[in-house]
Amino acid sequence: MRRAHILSPAAPAIEAKFIALCRYASQFLVFGEARNFCVALIALDPDMIAGWGADHDMSGASYEDLVKSPEVLDLIDGYVEKLNAELNRWEPSRSGRCLITTCRLSAVSSPRR
């Protein structure tokens, strides 16, 4: 399931736009509360990025190798640039970073006492 997590008042719109733009993103986390700019962490869908790799002479590469590759970083940077072009001048992300390992972002509950 694709999810977006929010740490900025403008983040829901930013995250929704990125998830809609980039089919390779499985999760997107924007940090921007009380800051002059936003920063994003991007988790890529392992199956989708593996399919992209197969189409770009990187068949069989691990998720980690794909995410670290200059080709994938350029691909994702292109989506970040597209996103920034659609945002208000105070909303753009200065950078987006791909997570090297797969993970699931979920709500954290406090332990019961």
BELJO-V548420 format. One record per pair of residues at least 24 apart in sequence whose C-alpha atoms are under 10 Angstrom apart, sorted by the first residue. I is the first residue (numbers start at 1). J is the second residue. Records with the same first field share a line. If there is no record, write none. Layout:
I: J ; J
//
This chain:
1: 26 ; 27 ; 45 ; 104
2: 26 ; 27 ; 28 ; 43 ; 44 ; 45 ; 104 ; 105
3: 27 ; 28 ; 29 ; 43 ; 104 ; 105 ; 106
4: 28 ; 29 ; 30 ; 42 ; 105 ; 106
5: 29 ; 30 ; 31 ; 41 ; 105 ; 106 ; 107
6: 30 ; 31 ; 32 ; 33
7: 31 ; 32 ; 33 ; 34 ; 38
8: 32 ; 33 ; 34 ; 35 ; 38 ; 91
9: 33 ; 34
10: 38 ; 88 ; 90 ; 91
11: 38 ; 40 ; 91
13: 87 ; 91
14: 38 ; 40 ; 83 ; 84 ; 86 ; 87 ; 91 ; 92 ; 93
15: 40 ; 83
17: 82 ; 83 ; 84 ; 86 ; 87
18: 42 ; 79 ; 80 ; 82 ; 83 ; 84
19: 79 ; 83
20: 83
21: 79 ; 80 ; 82 ; 83
22: 75 ; 76 ; 78 ; 79 ; 80 ; 82 ; 83
23: 48 ; 49 ; 79
24: 48 ; 49 ; 50 ; 51 ; 52 ; 75 ; 76 ; 79
25: 49 ; 76 ; 79 ; 98
26: 102 ; 103 ; 104
27: 99 ; 102 ; 103 ; 104 ; 105
28: 96 ; 97 ; 98 ; 99 ; 105
29: 96 ; 105
30: 93 ; 96
31: 93
32: 91 ; 92 ; 93
36: 90 ; 91 ; 92 ; 93 ; 94
37: 89 ; 90 ; 91 ; 92 ; 93 ; 94 ; 95
38: 90 ; 91 ; 92 ; 93 ; 94 ; 95 ; 96
39: 92 ; 93 ; 94 ; 95 ; 96 ; 97
40: 80 ; 93 ; 94 ; 95 ; 96 ; 97 ; 98
41: 95 ; 96 ; 97 ; 98 ; 99
42: 76 ; 96 ; 97 ; 98 ; 99 ; 100
43: 67 ; 97 ; 98 ; 99 ; 100 ; 101 ; 102 ; 103 ; 104 ; 105
44: 76 ; 98 ; 99 ; 100 ; 101 ; 102 ; 103
45: 102 ; 103
46: 101 ; 102
63: 100 ; 101 ; 102
64: 98 ; 99 ; 100 ; 101 ; 102
65: 100
66: 100
67: 97 ; 98 ; 99 ; 100 ; 101
68: 98 ; 99 ; 100
72: 98
73: 97 ; 98
//
